């Protein structure tokens, strides 16, 4: 079983997210007049609308205000530690948004949304990987994604694509189109970094079944055992099939080889799962 993420590492991850998100926004998305996803995108929209009526609304402050009801939902529906870490990530983001000035790095809006979306997606995925969210719609994604057992990237794209339709109606479709491209890049990078949701089938061919059984059962890992025979040696062999996340794969590999250095192991991706599957990571 994997060790639970330590609080200091989680806090560091939250701070890194805050920095990456602020850089992605203030150096790339905002100068390109494009919008981020979720609550941050809504905060940008409100800030832009405020500018039209000569009202100065800080994106950093709006991010905190808009996150408050969702953090309450997280406190009620998920758990307290998760929520506290989400609060840290929201505050870190707001602080860095305030400290880092808006500055244009790239003149090409397409390049800007790709870089900005990638930076934000990297930060969001890092927080998910360490067991908490960045606040905002990520809290909704955590709840819905866990219950439906679906990749959060496409869910993220669907929710935030709808939100940014407003940007197109208010400020023009080119801005909305570039923003949607940024959200798509955000989702791809987030899924790539957040490898805990990506599962693989591990097939183990071993003659040391007792050792394998002891390890798998001790760590609450379900598996199926079948009988097999080597085609060249004609020796009996046990075939053990289990499903793990990519996050667990290295740990599983080292433990398999520790118990049977001669084991033959095959790993293949899992596209869908039905039935009773219990996640075994924190």
SULRAMO-V210915 format. One record per backbone hydrogen bond with DSSP energy under -0.5 kcal/mol. CO is the residue of the C=O (numbers start at 1). NH is the residue of the N-H. If there is no record, write none. Layout:
# SULRAMO-V210915
co:CO nh:NH
co:CO nh:NH
This chain:
# SULRAMO-V210915
co:6 nh:10
co:7 nh:11
co:8 nh:12
co:9 nh:13
co:10 nh:14
co:11 nh:15
co:12 nh:16
co:13 nh:17
co:14 nh:18
co:15 nh:19
co:16 nh:20
co:17 nh:21
co:18 nh:22
co:19 nh:23
co:20 nh:24
co:21 nh:25
co:22 nh:26
co:23 nh:27
co:23 nh:28
co:24 nh:28
co:24 nh:29
co:25 nh:30
co:25 nh:31
co:26 nh:103
co:27 nh:105
co:28 nh:32
co:29 nh:34
co:30 nh:33
co:37 nh:40
co:37 nh:41
co:38 nh:42
co:39 nh:43
co:40 nh:44
co:41 nh:45
co:42 nh:46
co:43 nh:47
co:44 nh:48
co:45 nh:49
co:46 nh:50
co:47 nh:51
co:48 nh:52
co:49 nh:53
co:50 nh:53
co:50 nh:55
co:51 nh:54
co:55 nh:57
co:56 nh:58
co:58 nh:62
co:59 nh:63
co:60 nh:64
co:61 nh:65
co:62 nh:66
co:63 nh:67
co:64 nh:68
co:65 nh:68
co:67 nh:71
co:68 nh:72
co:69 nh:73
co:70 nh:74
co:71 nh:75
co:72 nh:76
co:73 nh:77
co:74 nh:78
co:79 nh:83
co:80 nh:84
co:81 nh:85
co:82 nh:86
co:83 nh:87
co:84 nh:88
co:85 nh:89
co:86 nh:90
co:87 nh:91
co:88 nh:92
co:89 nh:93
co:90 nh:94
co:91 nh:95
co:92 nh:96
co:93 nh:97
co:94 nh:98
co:95 nh:99
co:96 nh:100
co:99 nh:101
co:101 nh:103
co:107 nh:109
co:108 nh:112
co:109 nh:113
co:110 nh:114
co:111 nh:115
co:112 nh:116
co:113 nh:117
co:114 nh:118
co:115 nh:119
co:116 nh:120
co:117 nh:121
co:118 nh:122
co:119 nh:123
co:120 nh:124
co:121 nh:125
co:122 nh:126
co:123 nh:127
co:124 nh:128
co:125 nh:129
co:126 nh:130
co:127 nh:132
co:128 nh:131
co:135 nh:138
co:136 nh:139
co:136 nh:140
co:137 nh:141
co:138 nh:142
co:139 nh:143
co:140 nh:144
co:141 nh:145
co:142 nh:146
co:143 nh:147
co:144 nh:148
co:145 nh:149
co:145 nh:150
co:151 nh:155
co:152 nh:156
co:153 nh:157
co:154 nh:158
co:155 nh:159
co:156 nh:160
co:157 nh:161
co:158 nh:162
co:159 nh:163
co:160 nh:164
co:162 nh:165
co:163 nh:166
co:164 nh:168
co:165 nh:169
co:166 nh:170
co:167 nh:171
co:168 nh:172
co:172 nh:176
co:173 nh:177
co:174 nh:178
co:175 nh:179
co:176 nh:180
co:177 nh:181
co:178 nh:182
co:179 nh:183
co:180 nh:184
co:181 nh:185
co:182 nh:186
co:183 nh:187
co:184 nh:188
co:185 nh:189
co:186 nh:190
co:187 nh:191
co:188 nh:192
co:189 nh:193
co:190 nh:194
co:193 nh:195
co:194 nh:197
co:195 nh:198
co:195 nh:246
co:195 nh:247
co:197 nh:199
co:198 nh:246
co:199 nh:270
co:200 nh:202
co:200 nh:244
co:201 nh:203
co:201 nh:268
co:202 nh:204
co:202 nh:242
co:203 nh:205
co:203 nh:266
co:204 nh:206
co:204 nh:240
co:205 nh:264
co:206 nh:238
co:208 nh:212
co:209 nh:213
co:210 nh:214
co:211 nh:215
co:212 nh:216
co:213 nh:217
co:214 nh:218
co:215 nh:219
co:216 nh:221
co:217 nh:220
co:220 nh:222
co:224 nh:241
co:226 nh:239
co:228 nh:237
co:230 nh:234
co:235 nh:230
co:237 nh:228
co:238 nh:206
co:238 nh:240
co:239 nh:226
co:239 nh:241
co:240 nh:204
co:241 nh:224
co:242 nh:202
co:244 nh:200
co:245 nh:248
co:245 nh:249
co:246 nh:249
co:246 nh:250
co:248 nh:252
co:249 nh:253
co:250 nh:254
co:251 nh:255
co:252 nh:256
co:253 nh:257
co:254 nh:258
co:255 nh:259
co:256 nh:260
co:260 nh:263
co:264 nh:205
co:266 nh:203
co:268 nh:201
co:269 nh:271
co:275 nh:277
co:277 nh:279
co:280 nh:2
